Amino acid sequence: MDGVVIGECGTSGPANEAGDVEIGYGLAAPYRGLGFGTEMLVGLSRWLLAQDGVHRVTAGGVRADDIPSRRALERAGFEWDRPTETGAWYSTRCPRTVPRWFDR
């Protein structure tokens, strides 16, 4: 699978004055449900929280009906933060470590 792009993740900009930084992510359909989303969320969040001035990682606009994305966030250590009109915001200050079954 070397060189194959299966998804993407990143921030919507730098941390705000409170130290919050928002992330976004997505996976190609054939790679969903295999744990890659959780692994990606944990890795990005841990890296961001190690940066100066970042105190919390948020994921906004998570649709209420997007159960797989919500579960990936929860497995990565994110917690429900607040509702939106169509779903919810999630946040974490301490993401989980990558589970052993992610060893490849």
C-alpha positions, 0 to 999 in steps of 0.5 A: 500500500506504499504511496497510496493516499487513503485520506487526509487530515489537517487543521483549519488554521492555527490555534486561537487565543484560548489554545484551541485548534480545529481539525478536519479529516476524511477517509476514502470509502474503501478504508473506512471502518478499518481503524485508520480514522482513529489512528489518524485522529490520535496521531494528529491530536497528539502532535498538535497538543505537543506544540506550543500554545495548543491546549485543546483539539476540536472537531466541529461540524460532526453530523449527528448521523455520521456514527462512524466518524463520531465513534472514531473521535470517541475511540481517539479520546475526544468527548462530546463538547457542544451541539450544533444545528446538524450535529456536534463539536468534539474536543480533547486535551488528552488523546488516547494512545494508539491501541496495540492492534494498530501495530502493522 
